[in-house]
Amino acid sequence: MKQQIDVELKGEFIELNQLLKLAGVCDSGGAGKHLVASGVVSVDGALELRKTAKIRAGQVVSLGDVEIKLTV
């Protein structure tokens, strides 16, 4: 069963590594960059390797059994 985390977006976008930190998936932006680089993060079902990809409201980030949804 997937764990869903809703994160409220406070601007136009958030960088992927910062979103992972904000959602509590990792301890720091640097750890978020490492997760993305290791190829375990997908955005809207597609593998995402850009550490600072701009994630906007409505997009879903998946990492293992965790799903992060951006809301406004």
MIKOLPA-993226 format. One line per field, with one value per residue (C-alpha): residue in three letters; x, y, z. Coordinates in pm, whole numbers, plus 32768, in hexadecimal, padded with zeros to 4 digits. Each point is the difference from the previous one (the first is absolute). Example, Ala and Ser with C-alpha at 12.3 -4.5 7.8 and 13.67 -1.06 7.14 Angstrom:
BEGIN
residu <- [ALA:SER] $
x <- [84CE:8089] $
y <- [7E3E:8158] $
z <- [830C:7FBE] $
REM end
This chain:
BEGIN
residu <- [MET:LYS:GLN:GLN:ILE:ASP:VAL:GLU:LEU:LYS:GLY:GLU:PHE:ILE:GLU:LEU:ASN:GLN:LEU:LEU:LYS:LEU:ALA:GLY:VAL:CYS:ASP:SER:GLY:GLY:ALA:GLY:LYS:HIS:LEU:VAL:ALA:SER:GLY:VAL:VAL:SER:VAL:ASP:GLY:ALA:LEU:GLU:LEU:ARG:LYS:THR:ALA:LYS:ILE:ARG:ALA:GLY:GLN:VAL:VAL:SER:LEU:GLY:ASP:VAL:GLU:ILE:LYS:LEU:THR:VAL] $
x <- [8000:8084:802E:7F80:8094:7F56:80E3:7F76:80B8:805B:8069:7FFD:80DF:80EF:8145:7FEA:8118:7F60:7EAA:8090:8093:7EBB:7F32:80E5:8080:8168:80BA:8096:7FFD:814D:7F69:7EDF:80F7:80A1:7EAC:7FAE:815A:7FDA:7ED8:7EEE:7F26:7EF1:7F20:7EAA:806E:8141:8161:8090:8179:800C:8044:7F6D:7EDE:7EE6:7ED4:7EB2:7EA7:7F4A:813B:803F:815A:8035:811B:7FDC:7EB0:7FE4:7F34:8021:7EEC:8023:7ECE:7FBE] $
y <- [8000:8156:8110:814C:8148:8145:8131:815E:80C8:8161:8089:7FAB:7ECC:7F4D:7F54:7E85:7FD5:8107:7F5B:7EB4:80B4:80BE:7EC1:7F5C:7EF3:806C:80DD:8102:808B:7F50:7EB3:804D:8038:7EB0:7F50:809C:7FAB:7E96:7FD7:7FAE:8137:8029:8127:7FB6:7E99:8056:7FD4:8155:802F:817E:804F:815D:7FB5:80FA:7F51:80B4:7FD8:7EC9:7F37:7EBD:7F95:7E90:7F61:7E93:7FDB:8179:80E7:8179:80D7:8179:80CE:8178] $
z <- [8000:7FA1:8102:7F7B:8077:7F9E:7FF1:7FD7:7EF7:8071:7EAD:7E8E:802A:80EB:7FA2:8015:8100:80E3:7FE0:8077:812F:8047:7FEB:8100:7F13:8042:80F8:7F15:7E9F:7FC7:8064:7F13:7EE4:804D:7FF5:7EAF:7F73:806D:7F14:80FE:7FD4:7EFA:7FAA:7F6B:7FC1:7F45:808D:805E:8015:800C:816F:7FEC:7F15:8033:8097:7FE6:809C:7F89:7FC0:80BF:8071:804F:80C4:8061:80AF:8044:7F22:802B:7F6F:7FDB:8055:8001] $
REM end
